[in-house]
């Protein structure tokens, strides 16, 4: 069964999974989508702080 992404929590769970597998750029993209789907600006900021943007010179 394919994964479905319907809520901010779905994207955040996927971001954490990508971070655990050292795929930081993908984790950040998923976290950005989770933050976009969060109505509370403070919560969105906490999500983005948990997944800092990777250095542009780093490879995923």
Buried (B, 14 or more C-beta within 10 A) or exposed (E): EEEEBEEBEBBBBBBBEBBEEEBBBBBBBBBBBBBEBBEEEEEBEEBBEBBEEBEEEEEE
